[in-house]
């Protein structure tokens, strides 16, 4: 999704990343990989637990499509290369 940020924006999709890392760690990641989306810090792992993304050292890579507070789609196995195409197809 990073490499197709303009397309994501054109589709009026807001992407948020969540990790168990600190603010500084997320900033370093975003800077290193030119990550264009906000990264939220879940250092107490409460969001990870609530969304079944884990509570261990690393969060699982899961995607949710949420509209008006309702989960429309959940992707528990994410292949980064084709994920955006899958989401756009499912929303069509």
URJOMO-V963860 format. One line per field, one symbol per residue. ss: DSSP state (H for helix, E for strand, C for the rest). Layout:
# URJOMO-V963860
ss->???
This chain:
# URJOMO-V963860
ss->CHHHHHHHHHCCCCCEEEECCCHHHHHHHHHHHCCCCEEEECCCCHHHHHCCCCCCCCCCCCEEEEECCEEEEEECCCCCCCHHHHHHHHHC
